[in-house]
Amino acid sequence: TAAMYRLTRGAEKLPTPPVLDPAQRAVVEHAGGPLLVLAGPGTGKTTTLVECVVDRIERRNATPDSILVLTFSRKAAADLRTRIAARLGRTTVAPMAMTFHAFCYALVRRFADEVGGVDTPGFGTPLRLLTGPEQEFRVRETLQGSLETQRPQWPESLDRAFPTRAFAAEVRAVLAKARQLGMDPDDVVTAGEAAGREEWVSVGAFFDEYLDVLDAEGVLDYAELVHRCRILLTRPDVVTTLRSEIGCVFVDEYQDTDPSQVRLLQVVAGDGRDVIVVGDPDQSIYAFRGAEARGILDFPELFRTAGGAPAPVLALNRTRRFGNGLLVASRNVVTRLGLPRSLPADIFDAFRHPLADPQLPKGKVEIFTCSSAGAEAEHIADILRSAHLRDNLPWTAMAVLVRAGRTMIPTLTRALVAAGVPVEVAGDEIPLAADPAVRPLLLALQVAARGCAPNAEEAQLLLTSPLGGMDSMATRRLGRALREAERVELAGAALPRPSAELISAALRDQDLLDDSPTSADVDAARQMAQLLRRCERAIRTGSTAEEAL
């Protein structure tokens, strides 16, 4: 007889509400209107935000889709949605948390015919957002075109810089900053003429051509997206619609907003409406993206209450992430940082000098100086291995932070993997081409395209990637086996080649593998060599890159 299964609903278990301290409760119980919350690291700002949303839904009878939570990364937005749904014990009507750019994109798509830039009204031809590398490529391509058409005329002083990637990146940054300040191409030209800066005049003229290219292709970059959303919000009917639908706005990491985003928020949630922003001016690190450190401290003046008074300010004053040792070390650094605007003495003291949780370990801060980047990577790997093997600390409880993700993460990742330390890199920290899951595919494609002739480093990377399925110990065994086979063949007439050279040669010439004793390592290398050969044949017969991959 067929087996029968019955699904039964288990007892509903709602998560236990967190215990809030007095400062957190004051934020949650805020009666309404604008509020600035200053919160240092580990003070429970995300928990406070979640509890504010839950309070409005459960105690104040707000509908979930009338609450908007804005943050600055997709991962943070997804985490907020998950925590809010878990705290409520049910899924919500609509996603309540999104990034600033996702909110702008949703508005532009919803009111597409008012904004323009699409072929048909409403949801006709959707606008596509450019990624960072795509935007840089568009800028370089348009710059090259401007050189051919002589539109605009660039100063001779820029001739040597013009063909470089750095120049294109700098032009891209200027265009983004202009949009963040609400400037049009004509405004940039006017500013250049007033300041006597002919390069600004040229950038302004190029800006106009660049926007024409974006419009022709039906694409937008992120700065242009926010700008067009602000143009959309100049329509009174659109603003009235949004304000009737959105009853309360929360903004996380407010210190990372740029002037354009602040003005957008003023339209949506200004005039004394219910808006609560949380941030830390000491963590304002995105000036290169247009963020202004003083922006968060200007909030009380920009978002006044319905009665015209500056918005109130509260501070979370208790850390829950680390003990007193780490707190003292961090405060010693932070106290040297100035604030662009003054704060009330009690608020400043609570924000800059929070209390540590006495139940947490004190923590430890150590500083090491290394002679080179390679020595630094080796030392980091040694610290991580020691913590895992001696202290039984799981790999998932460790993290490595770097200053520049694009330039430092790939090199450090290779060093850690070679040392036997498993590595998982946040997907938004590195470009797609450098992603650990993508890099081996592109490397294999490049090697196959030039005749299956990898150098020693490329051979090592391919064999230790998911394509090769080997680890560093296996490649060492393979190298020893190849050296032994060549030593026997030479019969003392000469010394065998180094292992790294033999491994790369074996991927070009499978006879070297056939002359070696059969083993799992040799078989894995043979499969890698055969894969490269098949890919090479596909390329030679006219296959596309997708088919070769």
KETI-919246 format. One record per residue (C-alpha): residue in one letter; x, y, z. Coordinates in nm, 4 decimals. Layout:
   rest          X          Y          Z
      a          X          Y          Z
...
***
This chain:
   rest          X          Y          Z
      t     0.0000     0.0000     0.0000
      a     0.1096     0.3553    -0.0662
      a     0.2485     0.5463     0.2319
      m     0.0254     0.8253     0.3613
      y     0.1582     1.1468     0.5143
      r    -0.0329     1.4133     0.7005
      l     0.0977     1.7613     0.7597
      t    -0.0038     1.9054     1.0942
      r     0.0520     2.2594     1.2174
      g     0.2771     2.2769     1.5200
      a     0.2275     2.5065     1.8115
      e     0.3038     2.8652     1.7165
      k     0.6104     2.9954     1.8969
      l     0.6645     3.3669     1.8711
      p     1.0146     3.4961     1.9431
      t     1.0701     3.6416     2.2862
      p     1.0765     4.0229     2.2674
      p     1.4222     4.1655     2.3428
      v     1.4833     4.3462     2.6691
      l     1.5328     4.7128     2.5858
      d     1.7263     4.9601     2.7951
      p     1.5732     5.3014     2.8813
      a     1.7343     5.4765     2.5817
      q     1.5997     5.2162     2.3395
      r     1.2535     5.2321     2.4962
      a     1.2535     5.6109     2.4561
      v     1.3136     5.5682     2.0815
      v     1.0430     5.3015     2.0454
      e     0.7920     5.5109     2.2410
      h     0.8621     5.8298     2.0423
      a     0.5180     5.9812     1.9899
      g     0.5705     6.0885     1.6301
      g     0.7399     6.3439     1.4091
      p     1.1097     6.3604     1.3167
      l     1.3709     6.2059     1.5465
      l     1.7481     6.1677     1.5193
      v     1.9012     5.8684     1.7014
      l     2.2794     5.8640     1.7475
      a     2.4021     5.5084     1.7903
      g     2.7610     5.3879     1.8074
      p     2.8748     5.0355     1.7150
      g     2.7116     4.7553     1.9109
      t     2.4514     4.9749     2.0821
      g     2.1560     4.7818     1.9416
      k     2.0352     5.0211     1.6737
      t     1.9043     4.7479     1.4421
      t     1.7143     4.5854     1.7284
      t     1.5721     4.9275     1.8149
      l     1.4634     4.9849     1.4546
      v     1.2908     4.6467     1.4406
      e     1.1107     4.7155     1.7681
      c     0.9987     5.0579     1.6402
      v     0.8391     4.8943     1.3358
      v     0.6754     4.6215     1.5467
      d     0.5439     4.8837     1.7914
      r     0.3757     5.0801     1.5138
      i     0.2136     4.7719     1.3655
      e     0.1021     4.5984     1.6860
      r     0.0358     4.8895     1.9238
      r    -0.0440     5.1810     1.6924
      n    -0.2336     4.9762     1.4304
      a    -0.0236     5.0903     1.1359
      t    -0.0433     4.8703     0.8267
      p     0.2872     4.7083     0.7283
      d     0.2832     4.8601     0.3795
      s     0.2551     5.2111     0.5252
      i     0.5987     5.1803     0.6886
      l     0.9140     5.2353     0.4838
      v     1.2595     5.1355     0.6099
      l     1.5536     5.2610     0.4029
      t     1.9082     5.1318     0.4334
      f     2.2265     5.1228     0.2238
      s     2.2830     4.7635     0.1138
      r     2.0661     4.4843    -0.0198
      k     2.1999     4.2486     0.2443
      a     2.1037     4.4857     0.5269
      a     1.7580     4.5357     0.3744
      a     1.7022     4.1594     0.3459
      d     1.8183     4.1099     0.7050
      l     1.5775     4.3779     0.8298
      r     1.2842     4.2230     0.6425
      t     1.3654     3.8821     0.7897
      r     1.3975     4.0144     1.1450
      i     1.0759     4.2170     1.1240
      a     0.8793     3.9199     0.9889
      a     1.0246     3.6906     1.2568
      r     0.9470     3.9379     1.5330
      l     0.5868     3.9775     1.4116
      g     0.5467     3.6028     1.3763
      r     0.4092     3.6337     1.0228
      t     0.5011     3.7493     0.6767
      t     0.4097     4.1070     0.5949
      v     0.1940     4.2453     0.3179
      a     0.4815     4.4086     0.1300
      p     0.8582     4.4370     0.1711
      m     0.9089     4.7152     0.4212
      a     1.2859     4.7476     0.3949
      m     1.4813     4.8444     0.0843
      t     1.7814     5.0446    -0.0248
      f     1.7527     5.4096    -0.1294
      h     1.8222     5.3099    -0.4878
      a     1.5633     5.0303    -0.4843
      f     1.3047     5.2806    -0.3568
      c     1.3963     5.5278    -0.6321
      y     1.3839     5.2561    -0.8963
      a     1.0403     5.1449    -0.7773
      l     0.9119     5.5029    -0.8014
      v     1.0574     5.5597    -1.1470
      r     0.9073     5.2334    -1.2713
      r     0.5702     5.3119    -1.1134
      f     0.5476     5.6626    -1.2558
      a     0.7518     5.5963    -1.5701
      d     0.5387     5.8066    -1.8030
      e     0.5851     6.1142    -1.5784
      v     0.9637     6.0715    -1.5730
      g     1.0208     5.9913    -1.9385
      g     1.3093     5.7863    -2.0653
      v     1.1029     5.4834    -2.1702
      d     0.9347     5.4083    -2.4974
      t     0.5866     5.3406    -2.3657
      p     0.4035     5.4746    -2.0609
      g     0.3639     5.2875    -1.7354
      f     0.5534     4.9574    -1.7298
      g     0.6428     4.9522    -2.0981
      t     1.0155     4.9226    -2.1614
      p     1.1855     4.8894    -1.8224
      l     1.4856     5.1048    -1.7396
      r     1.8003     4.9092    -1.6610
      l     2.0510     5.0107    -1.3966
      l     2.4180     5.0077    -1.4874
      t     2.6601     4.8297    -1.2583
      g     2.9755     5.0130    -1.1548
      p     3.1994     4.8420    -1.4171
      e     2.9344     4.8959    -1.6862
      q     2.9145     5.2657    -1.6056
      e     3.2922     5.2998    -1.6166
      f     3.2945     5.1266    -1.9563
      r     3.0215     5.3631    -2.0857
      v     3.2227     5.6638    -1.9696
      r     3.5416     5.5363    -2.1370
      e     3.3512     5.4556    -2.4558
      t     3.1841     5.7984    -2.4651
      l     3.5157     5.9710    -2.3922
      q     3.6722     5.7921    -2.6879
      g     3.3816     5.8986    -2.9037
      s     3.4172     6.2594    -2.7918
      l     3.7808     6.2488    -2.9005
      e     3.6736     6.1460    -3.2512
      t     3.3823     6.3931    -3.2811
      q     3.5665     6.6784    -3.1030
      r     3.2568     6.7258    -2.8845
      p     3.3432     6.8585    -2.6361
      q     3.6832     7.0236    -2.6765
      w     3.9146     6.9023    -2.3982
      p     4.2031     7.1197    -2.2684
      e     4.5487     7.0279    -2.3960
      s     4.6630     6.9886    -2.0357
      l     4.4581     6.6672    -2.0180
      d     4.6052     6.5073    -2.3317
      r     4.8337     6.2640    -2.1475
      a     4.5696     6.1688    -1.8928
      f     4.2852     6.1329    -2.1429
      p     4.3431     5.7699    -2.2538
      t     4.3929     5.6335    -1.9006
      r     4.1407     5.4430    -1.6912
      a     4.2114     5.6739    -1.3988
      f     4.0935     5.9739    -1.6010
      a     3.7683     5.7951    -1.6914
      a     3.7166     5.7023    -1.3257
      e     3.7708     6.0649    -1.2215
      v     3.5230     6.1913    -1.4834
      r     3.2713     5.9353    -1.3615
      a     3.3181     6.0565    -1.0022
      v     3.2643     6.4207    -1.1091
      l     2.9420     6.3314    -1.2920
      a     2.8124     6.1442    -0.9867
      k     2.9022     6.4325    -0.7521
      a     2.7283     6.6817    -0.9806
      r     2.4081     6.4792    -0.9706
      q     2.4322     6.4364    -0.5935
      l     2.4445     6.8167    -0.5680
      g     2.1467     6.8465    -0.8024
      m     2.3502     7.0011    -1.0863
      d     2.2601     6.9696    -1.4544
      p     2.5206     6.9819    -1.7365
      d     2.4565     7.3545    -1.7869
      d     2.5194     7.4142    -1.4157
      v     2.8595     7.2434    -1.4403
      v     2.9486     7.4528    -1.7460
      t     2.8411     7.7730    -1.5683
      a     3.0435     7.6824    -1.2587
      g     3.3480     7.6159    -1.4764
      e     3.3155     7.9488    -1.6576
      a     3.2691     8.1376    -1.3297
      a     3.5773     7.9722    -1.1768
      g     3.7881     7.9974    -1.4926
      r     3.8278     7.6172    -1.5067
      e     3.8109     7.5050    -1.8685
      e     3.8255     7.1376    -1.7682
      w     3.4993     7.1844    -1.5761
      v     3.3443     7.3405    -1.8851
      s     3.4535     7.0382    -2.0881
      v     3.3145     6.7963    -1.8284
      g     2.9818     6.9807    -1.8342
      a     2.9594     6.9484    -2.2134
      f     3.0620     6.5814    -2.1882
      f     2.7959     6.5329    -1.9169
      d     2.5278     6.6345    -2.1665
      e     2.6556     6.3883    -2.4271
      y     2.6836     6.1116    -2.1665
      l     2.3174     6.1575    -2.0673
      d     2.2189     6.1379    -2.4345
      v     2.3982     5.8026    -2.4578
      l     2.2200     5.6695    -2.1469
      d     1.8807     5.7803    -2.2774
      a     1.9465     5.6226    -2.6188
      e     2.0272     5.2892    -2.4547
      g     1.7461     5.3063    -2.1958
      v     1.9830     5.2732    -1.8995
      l     2.0612     5.4752    -1.5860
      d     2.3473     5.4932    -1.3412
      y     2.2751     5.5170    -0.9691
      a     2.3324     5.8904    -0.9318
      e     2.1102     5.9635    -1.2313
      l     1.8417     5.7337    -1.0884
      v     1.8175     5.9380    -0.7660
      h     1.8206     6.2630    -0.9663
      r     1.5327     6.1535    -1.1892
      c     1.3403     6.0367    -0.8875
      r     1.3775     6.3867    -0.7408
      i     1.2499     6.5328    -1.0708
      l     0.9521     6.3000    -1.0418
      l     0.8843     6.4252    -0.6887
      t     0.8476     6.7823    -0.8105
      r     0.4988     6.6787    -0.9246
      p     0.2477     6.7615    -0.6465
      d     0.0161     6.4731    -0.7425
      v     0.2965     6.2170    -0.7070
      v     0.4038     6.3598    -0.3689
      t     0.0429     6.3582    -0.2463
      t     0.0053     5.9939    -0.3510
      l     0.3246     5.8856    -0.1747
      r     0.2510     6.0752     0.1459
      s    -0.0970     5.9220     0.1615
      e     0.0566     5.5734     0.1338
      i     0.3659     5.6131     0.3540
      g     0.2872     5.6944     0.7138
      c     0.6297     5.6462     0.8727
      v     0.9864     5.6351     0.7413
      f     1.2913     5.4846     0.9129
      v     1.6442     5.5342     0.7797
      d     1.9373     5.3194     0.8922
      e     2.3016     5.4376     0.8538
      y     2.1841     5.7936     0.7896
      q     2.5433     5.9214     0.8014
      d     2.5963     5.7636     0.4576
      t     2.3335     5.9745     0.2793
      d     2.4391     6.2264     0.0174
      p     2.2698     6.5676    -0.0335
      s     2.0533     6.4359    -0.3167
      q     1.9131     6.1559    -0.0999
      v     1.8511     6.3966     0.1877
      r     1.6484     6.6258    -0.0392
      l     1.4501     6.3261    -0.1644
      l     1.3749     6.2261     0.1950
      q     1.2615     6.5805     0.2741
      v     1.0005     6.5598    -0.0011
      v     0.8727     6.2191     0.1110
      a     0.8881     6.2648     0.4901
      g     0.9451     6.6338     0.5659
      d     0.7084     6.8948     0.7109
      g     0.6995     6.7371     1.0579
      r     0.6006     6.3906     0.9386
      d     0.6971     6.0695     1.1185
      v     1.0608     6.0015     1.0228
      i     1.3227     5.8389     1.2462
      v     1.6847     5.8232     1.1321
      v     1.9632     5.6286     1.3010
      g     2.3339     5.6741     1.2452
      d     2.6798     5.7484     1.3745
      p     2.8740     6.0528     1.2454
      d     3.1979     5.8831     1.3532
      q     3.1317     5.6058     1.0975
      s     3.0820     5.8338     0.7985
      i     3.3260     5.6713     0.5542
      y     3.1561     5.7234     0.2166
      a     3.2670     6.0755     0.1345
      f     3.4007     5.9384    -0.1954
      r     3.0390     5.8495    -0.2821
      g     2.9105     6.1940    -0.1962
      a     2.8156     6.1370     0.1691
      e     2.8751     6.4295     0.4046
      a     2.9670     6.3685     0.7688
      r     2.7833     6.6795     0.8867
      g     2.4639     6.5666     0.7115
      i     2.3465     6.3596     1.0070
      l     2.4003     6.6483     1.2508
      d     2.2107     6.8834     1.0185
      f     1.9033     6.6622     1.0462
      p     1.7357     6.8516     1.3354
      e     1.7405     7.1751     1.1328
      l     1.6405     7.0180     0.8017
      f     1.3581     6.8073     0.9460
      r     1.1750     7.0306     1.1894
      t     0.8680     6.9307     1.3874
      a     0.5159     7.0343     1.2864
      g     0.5518     7.3247     1.5316
      g     0.8710     7.4469     1.3632
      a     1.1162     7.3394     1.6362
      p     1.4340     7.1434     1.5528
      a     1.3874     6.7654     1.5597
      p     1.4731     6.6033     1.8957
      v     1.7932     6.3996     1.9347
      l     1.8418     6.0824     2.1410
      a     2.1485     5.8628     2.1901
      l     2.1803     5.4896     2.2612
      n     2.4256     5.4561     2.5481
      r     2.4944     5.0861     2.6114
      t     2.7070     4.8476     2.4032
      r     2.6106     4.4821     2.3659
      r     2.8668     4.3571     2.1169
      f     3.1946     4.3867     2.3065
      g     3.3349     4.4343     2.6538
      n     3.5177     4.7169     2.8229
      g     3.8600     4.6453     2.6712
      l     3.7465     4.6975     2.3129
      l     3.5214     4.9853     2.4164
      v     3.8104     5.1768     2.5788
      a     4.0338     5.1192     2.2746
      s     3.7697     5.2411     2.0304
      r     3.6796     5.5432     2.2442
      n     4.0479     5.6436     2.2643
      v     4.0440     5.6711     1.8852
      v     3.7014     5.8320     1.8517
      t     3.7636     6.1039     2.1105
      r     4.0267     6.2481     1.8738
      l     3.7642     6.2966     1.6036
      g     3.5915     6.6286     1.5927
      l     3.2238     6.6835     1.5203
      p     3.1208     6.9339     1.2517
      r     2.8385     7.0592     1.4754
      s     2.7885     7.0763     1.8492
      l     2.5481     6.8530     2.0420
      p     2.3805     6.8998     2.3804
      a     2.6262     6.7944     2.6510
      d     2.4181     6.5027     2.7807
      i     2.3532     6.3666     2.4310
      f     2.7201     6.4020     2.3362
      d     2.8366     6.2210     2.6517
      a     2.5877     5.9342     2.6075
      f     2.6845     5.8929     2.2416
      r     3.0627     5.9195     2.2739
      h     3.0965     5.7353     2.6059
      p     2.8507     5.4418     2.6154
      l     2.8516     5.1848     2.8931
      a     2.9920     4.8353     2.8305
      d     2.7980     4.5192     2.9133
      p     2.9753     4.3807     3.2261
      q     2.8778     4.0225     3.1330
      l     3.0807     4.0258     2.8111
      p     3.4546     3.9444     2.8016
      k     3.6777     4.2504     2.7965
      g     3.8262     4.1675     2.4572
      k     4.1779     4.2229     2.3254
      v     4.3384     4.4601     2.0740
      e     4.6794     4.3801     1.9247
      i     4.8805     4.5573     1.6548
      f     5.1351     4.3819     1.4312
      t     5.3738     4.5382     1.1800
      c     5.4834     4.3162     0.8892
      s     5.7672     4.3655     0.6422
      s     5.5599     4.2938     0.3306
      a     5.2085     4.2149     0.2074
      g     5.3062     3.8480     0.1761
      a     5.4333     3.8349     0.5346
      e     5.1152     4.0041     0.6485
      a     4.8975     3.7424     0.4742
      e     5.1033     3.4588     0.6242
      h     5.0713     3.6067     0.9726
      i     4.6950     3.6488     0.9356
      a     4.6655     3.2871     0.8216
      d     4.8735     3.1723     1.1208
      i     4.6504     3.3635     1.3648
      l     4.3352     3.2143     1.2119
      r     4.4707     2.8573     1.2079
      s     4.5894     2.8903     1.5659
      a     4.2483     3.0139     1.6826
      h     4.0796     2.7241     1.5037
      l     4.3151     2.4438     1.6085
      r     4.4164     2.5541     1.9586
      d     4.1112     2.7457     2.0761
      n     3.8483     2.5403     1.8858
      l     3.7045     2.8585     1.7382
      p     3.4890     2.7744     1.4326
      w     3.5910     2.9263     1.1002
      t     3.2497     3.0924     1.0765
      a     3.3280     3.2967     1.3904
      m     3.6280     3.4667     1.2271
      a     3.6451     3.7660     0.9939
      v     3.9163     3.9537     0.8071
      l     3.8545     4.3190     0.7199
      v     4.0576     4.5012     0.4570
      r     4.0801     4.8641     0.3553
      a     4.0346     4.8245    -0.0205
      g     3.8305     4.5247    -0.1267
      r     3.8981     4.5301    -0.4995
      t     4.2763     4.5452    -0.4692
      m     4.3405     4.3508    -0.1488
      i     4.0790     4.0751    -0.1221
      p     4.1838     3.8628    -0.4254
      t     4.5491     3.8491    -0.3168
      l     4.4655     3.7810     0.0471
      t     4.2097     3.5158    -0.0499
      r     4.4696     3.3242    -0.2531
      a     4.7174     3.3398     0.0350
      l     4.4654     3.2149     0.2916
      v     4.3379     2.9327     0.0696
      a     4.6959     2.8224    -0.0017
      a     4.7520     2.8100     0.3761
      g     4.4497     2.5846     0.4230
      v     4.2126     2.8486     0.5602
      p     3.8625     2.8308     0.4077
      v     3.7485     3.1689     0.2748
      e     3.4071     3.3110     0.1969
      v     3.4018     3.6588     0.0461
      a     3.0983     3.8880     0.0682
      g     2.9540     3.9054    -0.2829
      d     2.9250     4.2838    -0.2860
      e     3.2886     4.3434    -0.1873
      i     3.4562     4.2446    -0.5141
      p     3.3787     4.2792    -0.8840
      l     3.2168     3.9790    -1.0525
      a     3.5304     3.8916    -1.2492
      a     3.7271     3.8543    -0.9224
      d     3.4612     3.6480    -0.7467
      p     3.6122     3.3166    -0.6255
      a     3.3351     3.1271    -0.8067
      v     3.3832     3.3126    -1.1357
      r     3.7599     3.3695    -1.1499
      p     3.8528     3.0019    -1.2246
      l     3.6066     2.9929    -1.5155
      l     3.7491     3.3072    -1.6730
      l     4.1063     3.1902    -1.6094
      a     4.0373     2.8524    -1.7736
      l     3.8808     3.0313    -2.0716
      q     4.1860     3.2587    -2.1073
      v     4.4294     2.9641    -2.0843
      a     4.2334     2.7623    -2.3409
      a     4.2107     3.0598    -2.5762
      r     4.5904     3.0932    -2.5938
      g     4.6622     2.7266    -2.6586
      c     4.6400     2.5592    -2.3169
      a     4.9714     2.7004    -2.1983
      p     4.9251     2.8119    -1.8361
      n     5.2149     2.9507    -1.6378
      a     5.3033     2.8028    -1.2999
      e     5.0741     3.0309    -1.1004
      e     4.7783     2.9773    -1.3364
      a     4.8241     2.5996    -1.3243
      q     4.8208     2.6078    -0.9440
      l     4.5059     2.8233    -0.9381
      l     4.3229     2.6000    -1.1870
      l     4.4086     2.2747    -1.0110
      t     4.3095     2.4059    -0.6670
      s     3.9850     2.5578    -0.7969
      p     3.6506     2.3735    -0.8091
      l     3.7383     2.2854    -1.1704
      g     4.0465     2.0893    -1.0629
      g     3.9190     1.9738    -0.7268
      m     4.2645     1.9526    -0.5680
      d     4.4108     2.1184    -0.2617
      s     4.7606     2.2478    -0.1954
      m     4.8757     1.9107    -0.0533
      a     4.7511     1.7296    -0.3625
      t     4.9423     1.9643    -0.5946
      r     5.2582     1.9048    -0.3901
      r     5.2131     1.5287    -0.4288
      l     5.1535     1.5755    -0.8013
      g     5.4707     1.7821    -0.8331
      r     5.6756     1.5148    -0.6512
      a     5.5308     1.2417    -0.8737
      l     5.6161     1.4352    -1.1911
      r     5.9696     1.5075    -1.0680
      e     6.0237     1.1402    -0.9824
      a     5.9006     1.0311    -1.3264
      e     6.1338     1.2781    -1.4991
      r     6.4254     1.1763    -1.2748
      v     6.3785     0.8147    -1.3823
      e     6.3585     0.9158    -1.7483
      l     6.6750     1.1283    -1.7277
      a     6.8606     0.8439    -1.5509
      g     7.1005     1.0824    -1.3805
      a     7.1910     1.2739    -1.6955
      a     7.0395     1.5933    -1.5564
      l     6.8279     1.7199    -1.2698
      p     6.4472     1.7190    -1.3117
      r     6.2704     2.0507    -1.3558
      p     6.1038     2.2253    -1.0549
      s     5.7624     2.0944    -0.9528
      a     5.5765     2.4150    -1.0453
      e     5.7245     2.4104    -1.3975
      l     5.6403     2.0414    -1.4443
      i     5.2809     2.0885    -1.3307
      s     5.2196     2.3698    -1.5797
      a     5.3912     2.1627    -1.8536
      a     5.1726     1.8623    -1.7699
      l     4.8572     2.0627    -1.8410
      r     5.0029     2.1384    -2.1880
      d     5.1419     1.7912    -2.2560
      q     4.9445     1.4992    -2.1132
      d     5.2323     1.2587    -2.1939
      l     5.3985     1.3775    -1.8739
      l     5.0948     1.2590    -1.6790
      d     5.0820     0.9286    -1.8694
      d     5.4462     0.8605    -1.7724
      s     5.3651     0.9086    -1.4013
      p     5.2332     0.6324    -1.1736
      t     4.8540     0.6237    -1.1579
      s     4.7087     0.8103    -0.8601
      a     4.4082     1.0253    -0.7723
      d     4.6228     1.3378    -0.8076
      v     4.7439     1.2432    -1.1555
      d     4.3886     1.1552    -1.2621
      a     4.2577     1.4918    -1.1411
      a     4.5305     1.6770    -1.3330
      r     4.4574     1.4684    -1.6458
      q     4.0882     1.5601    -1.6266
      m     4.1822     1.9294    -1.5958
      a     4.4117     1.9034    -1.9014
      q     4.1418     1.7263    -2.1045
      l     3.8879     1.9921    -2.0055
      l     4.1183     2.2686    -2.1273
      r     4.1731     2.0835    -2.4575
      r     3.7991     2.0446    -2.5156
      c     3.7504     2.4135    -2.4449
      e     4.0353     2.5010    -2.6824
      r     3.8780     2.2940    -2.9625
      a     3.5429     2.4643    -2.9036
      i     3.7055     2.8075    -2.9369
      r     3.8917     2.7092    -3.2558
      t     3.5716     2.5801    -3.4183
      g     3.3988     2.9144    -3.3649
      s     3.2019     2.8503    -3.0474
      t     3.0854     3.1498    -2.8454
      a     3.2276     3.2350    -2.5035
      e     2.9088     3.1043    -2.3436
      e     2.9398     2.7690    -2.5232
      a     3.3069     2.7395    -2.4297
      l     3.2237     2.8118    -2.0669
***
